[in-house]
Amino acid sequence: MWEVVLYLFAIAFLLSMYNLSYINLKIMIKFTSTIRQKIKPNLIDDLKKFEEITEFLHQKSENTLMWHPLEKNSYDLYDHYLDAILTVYFNKYYLLCKSLIQALNEENYLLYGLIGRSLIEHTAILRYYVTSKMFPLVETALEDGKVTPEEVETIIPWLEKHLIGNRFDWGDFLADYFDELDNLKPGNILKNSQVNVITCLKKWIEEDKSIQNLYELFSDLVHPNLGSTLLISNIVDNQICIGGHSGDAIALEIVNRTLKQLLVIFGEVYHQLKQLQEFKFADFLRVS
């Protein structure tokens, strides 16, 4: 009898420890002491800020949005697209930040380069649509203190393009899969060309010249060029060595010189997402 009780107690204890470990792993994603010791001392505070941003995004990414744009009036469709775009960015940025922390903890610097470039490109697309396309239309719609369905309908195509724009024929690749879904009309979501990311970057660079050099650097880190080779190279006995695990990683110096710049990008991200949230029109402004 006591053996059974002890066995059940042991199982319950292990399950509780597993659940606690899972929760801590899921919520408390942090840089390890190893990478903290290797990084430049003046970046320790930046690591903490990055952890805080990641946790904030994690909390924002917990909500699930059911995609359902069909049979909605203009105002409801507008709100639905705004909510969907915010949900997309909270989830994408959270996973990118989480992956960056994991990459540095594992000293997978090749992945650091990929994530850094993705962060820049996502932010370029975000600010292009919000600042260059949607903001002027929202401002115009609010000029007379009311918003009509016709004015909302001039903004919706940009929301739709932002959300489901693509550079690949998903209709051909996943047509049979999408046709079985209840909340998607066959073919209607897959034919919306996305703006070229270079167009978005050029707009950003016009206002912030430093983005050009940062993007060129991270592009070299992900392409089969010298940059990506440096990410797998080390200094051993004052000489460059390719591969292996001995010596000091050259990539660590690249991280030391770029991490703060990636962190600064989140100031832009915060500004753009805040604007998106404010694009929702109050009920008293809406007229039939």
N, C-alpha and C positions, 0 to 999 in steps of 0.2 A: 504493500500500500504506500509506504513512505517513498519507495523507489519511483512509483508513478507520480506522486506529488512533486518530488524533486525534479523529475524529468520534465513535467509540465512547467514548473517554475523556470527551469533552465531555458526551455523553448521560448517562454514569454519574455525572459530577460534578453535573450539574443535578438528576438524580434524587435523589442523596444530599442535596443542599441542600434540595430540596423536602421530603424526608422529615424532615430536621432541623427545617425551618420548621414542618411540620405538628405534629411532636411538641411543639415549644416552644409553638405556638399552643394545643395541646390541654391541655398541662400547666401552663404558666406564664402563666395569665391574670392580668394585673396592671392596676392603674390607670396611666394614662399620666402623663407629667411635666406635661402641660397641665392636667389636672384637679387634680393635686397642687398646682400653683402657684395655682389658683383657690380651692381649699378652704381653710378656716381652718387656720392652723398647728397649733392644738391638736387637730386631727382627723387629722393625718398618721399618728400611731401607730395610730389606729382603722382607717385604710385598710389598714395592714399586717396588722392582726389579721383584717380581713375577707378579705384575700387568703389568709391561712393557713387560715381556716375553709373557704374555697372549695376550696383544694387538698386539705385533709383529706377533704371530701365527695367530691371528684373521685376520690380513691383508693378510697373506700368504694363508689362507684357503678360500679366497674369490673366487679364480679361480675354474672353473669346468672343469674337464677332461673327455672327452667322451671315454669310454673303447672301443678300437677297435684294437685288436691284430691280427686279421685275415688278410691274404693276404698281409703281409708286408715282405720286404726283411730283412736280418739279422740286418743291421744297423738301419733301421727304427724301427724294433721290439725292439732292444736294447734301443733306445732312448725312445720309448713309455713306456717300463717297468720302466725305470729310472724316467720318469715324473710321472708315476702312483704311484710309491713307495713314492716319495717326496710328492705328493698330499695327499696320505693316511696318512703319518706321520704329516704333517702340520695340517690336520683336526682332527686327533685323539688327538694329543697333545694339540691343542687349546681347544677341548671339555673337556679334562681331567683337564686342568688348570682352565678353566671357572667353571667347576663343583666343583673343590676344593675351589675356592673362595666362591662360593655360599654355599657350605657345612659349611664352617667356619662361614660365615655370619649368617646362620641359626642355628649354633651350633649343626650341625648334624655330630658328631664326628665319628659315625660308618661309614658314607660315606667317611670321610677323610681317614680312614684306607683302604677302598676298592680302592680309587683313588691312594693313595700312593703306594700300591702294584702293581697296574696296570702300573703306571709310571715306576717302577723298571723293570717289566717284558718286557714292550715294548722296553725299552732302552737296555735291555740285548739281545733281539732278533735283534734289529737294529745293535748293534755293532758286534754281532757274524757274521752276514752276510757281513757287510761292511768291517770290519777289518780282520776277520779270513778267509773268503771265497773269497770275490770279489777283495779286494785290491791286494793280491798276483797275481791273474790272470790278472788284469789290468796292473800291473807293468811288468809282463812278456810280455804282448802284446805290450808294448811300448818300449821294450828293443832295437829293431832295428830301431826305429823311424817311424814305419808304423804299421798299423793294418789291418789284413786280415779278411774276413768274417768268416773263420774257427776259428780264435782266438776269435772273437765276440761270435761265437756260443758255445764256451766253458764257457762263462760267463752267457749267457741267461738262462740256467737251474737254476742257483742260483737266478737270478732275479725273475724268475717265481715262484720258491719255496718260496722265501721271500714274494712275493706278494700274492699268492693264496694258500700257504700251509695251511693245516687244520688238526684237530684231531677229526673230526666228519663227518659222512656220509651225506654231504649236497646234494649229488646226490639223495639220498632216500627221504630226507626231502623236497627239493624244486624242484624236477625234472620237474614237470608239469609247475611250474612258470617260470623257466629258459628256458624251451623249446619254450616259446612264444616270447622270446626276439630276436630282429633282429641281435644284435652284439655278440651273443654267440652261438657257435656251441654246440649242445646238448651233455652233458657229458664230454667235454674236459677240463673244468676248475675245476672240482670238485674232481679230483683224484690225489692230490699231497700232500703227508704227510708232515706236518710241523715238524721241528726239536723240540725236547723237550726243554721247557724253562729252565729246570734244567741244561741241557748241556750248554746252552748259559750263564747261571749264573756262572757255574763253570769256564768257560773261563774268564769271567769278574773278578771273585774273585781271580784268579791267578795273576792278575795285580793290584787289589785293594781289600785288605782284608776287608775293612770296609763295603763293599757291603753285605758280608755274614751276619753280625750282623743286618744290616738294613733290609735285606729281611726277616730274621727270625722274627724280631720284627713285621713287617707289616703283615707277614703271621699269626702271633698269633692274630693280630687285626681283621682279617677277618674270621678266623675259630671260631667254637663254643668253644673257650678256655677262659682262664682268661683275655687275652688281650682285646677281644671284649666285655667282661663283664665290664671291667674297663672303656670302652668308654661310658657306660651308667650309670656310678656310680658317686657319689658326696661325698664331705666331708662336713658333717654337725655336728657342735659342736664337732669338732675334732674326728669324727667317720665316717667310711665308710658306706654310704647308697646307696642301689641299686635302680635306677629309680627315678622318680620325677624330680622337677626342682629347688629345694632349694639347698642352699650351693654352694660350688665351684666344678666345674667339674674336675674330675681326668684327663679326656681326655685333658684338656687344658695344663696340665703339659707335657703330651705326645707330644702334638703339639709343645710346647716350646722347646722340646729336639730333635725334628725330622725335623722341617720345613726347617732349614738351610741345612740339609743333602739332602732333596729333591731338594732344589734349586741348590745345587752343581751338581746334576745329569744333569741339563740342560747345563752345560759346556760340558759334554760328548755328549749330544744330538746335540748341535751346531756343534761340531767337526765331528760327524758322518754324519750329513746331508750335511755339507759343502763338505765332501769327496764325497758323492753321487753325488752332483752337478758337481764336478770336474771329475767324471768318464766319462762324455760325451767326445767322441773323436772328435777333430777338423776335419773338412772336408779334410784338406790337408794331414792328417795322414791316411785316409781311402783309401785302394786300392781294386780293384775288384778281 
